[in-house]
Amino acid sequence: MPNALPHFQDLEPSEDEFRAAVIEGLSKPSKTLPSKFFYDAEGSRLFDRICELVEYYLTVTEHWILRQRAADISAMIGPAVRLVEFGSGAGIKIRLLLSALTRPSAYVPVDISRTHLLGAAGSLARDFPWLTVAPVCADYTRPFALPAITEAGVSATVGFFPGSTIGNFTQDEAREFLYGARALLGPGSWMIIGVDLRKDVDVLLRAYDDSAGVTAAFNLNILRRINRELGGAFDLEQFSHEARWNDMLGRIEMHLVSRRAQWVDIGQHRFAFRAGETIHTENSHKYSLEGFEALSAAAGYDTAAVWTDPAKLFSVHALRARNRT
């Protein structure tokens, strides 16, 4: 356990969990892989590069909103809060909030990539030495407990879920996540959440299929991880990245397309692929402001504020948990 992070809690999914999810997904009539397993060390590094791309408007737009509204968020949630970030990644956006908040009590970053989490949390602990930093390596879509740390005078617990990661869930899954977060964070807690908005389809497709091929490398990396950790035999040259807009479901879909008919072994399991058959790896649902407010209300939250950029590409919602459903 790193000395600088004495409250670190390690609940990283096991290799057996990874294997079971992969075998289950590839055994379906329409093959899938869970997007949460994108984030090994290389996947996390590639996603950080995606966030720097011109085409990937989500990051720069959310940063702009947070810079403009950090003081408003601070005034709304008050001093001495405990911050819990779901899918903390490189820990860049949380710095905008920490710099604006009044005496935050503790920061609990939760991420599935252990190496990435510890690196980001350690850096943040050095830059904010007065702050208790208690990282949790876990799959935040499954139940986990917050670290048992003593914080004097905590006024409220605040969830932070940036990057429009909520869009990776179906509407039922998003509602279930928000409901679970409300139970974890407690009555009267806050949730500050980034939500991508519906817009021109060409803008969306460019964001998920950039000209530099970084998103393609990110998508294909899950096959490389299967090869490395599960004894898979994917030939990455025989699969290509594809981003699609599903208008009926209001979402971007990422797929890996088999370039030819082929068989792929993973340990003792063998999977057949037709030419053109895909593995569906990720969804990114896009919302209207009204649609997301209705979804969060169904999960037990009241909308306290919503902020957007001038072009209404992206939104940040401040939600307050009701004491009862």
C-alpha positions, 0 to 999 in steps of 0.5 A: 500500500503506497505510504502517501495513500494510507486509505487506499482500498483495492477491489480491482476486478479479478482476472476470473471476472474479466474472463467470465465477462469476455466469454459470456459476451462473445457467446451471444448471438450478437457479440459484445464486450463490456466497455469497462474493461477498456481501461487497463494501463494502455487503455487509460493512456489512450483515453487520455489522448482521446480527451486531447483531440480536437474532434473530441469536443466533450472534454474541452467543452466540459472543462469550459463549463466547469471553469465558468461554474466552479464558483457557483457549484462551490456556493451551492454545495457549501464547505467541508464536503467529501467528494466521491468521483466515479471513474476518476481517470487522470483526475484532471477535472476534479482539480477545477472543483477542488481549487474552487471549493471551500475546505473540502474534507476528503476526496475519494476517487473510484476507478477500475484501472489500479495503476492509473488510479494510484498514479493520479491519486498520488499526484493529487495528494502531493498537490493538495497535501492538506486533503485526505485522498482515499482512492478505491480501485473498483467497478463502480457499477457494482456495490462497494463501500466508501473507505472508513476514514474519519473526517471532522465536520463533513457537511455533505457528500458530493458525487462527481461523474464527469465526461458523459460516462453516464451515456455508456449506460442504457436508460435503465442502467443509468437510472439504476446507477444513479439510484445506487449512487444515491444510496451510497452517498446518502440522503441529501447528497449531491451529484455533479454530472456531465451529460452529452447532448444531442447534436449533428450526427457528423459532429458525433461521428467525428468525435468517436472516429478521429482522423488520427486513429486514436479512438480506433487504437483505444477500441482495438486495445481491448482485444490486445488485453484479452490476448495478454491476460486471457491467452487470446489469439486475436489478430488485431490486423483482422479487425477494424474500428467502426463508430455508428449512430443509432437514431432509434436509441439516440446513441453512438455505438462503437464496434470492432468489425471482423475483416474476414471469416475467422476463428479466434481462440481464448484459452479453451474457448473458440469463437467463429466470426463471419466477414463483417460480423461485429463485436459491440464494445461501447454505447454513448447515449445522447440526451435532451436536457428535459430527458435527463432531468426526467431520468434523474428524477426517476432515480430520486434526484431533484435538479438544482441547476443545469449549465451548458456551453453557448453552443449547447454541445454539453451540459453539467447537472447539479442534482440533489438526492431526496431523502426518500424516493 
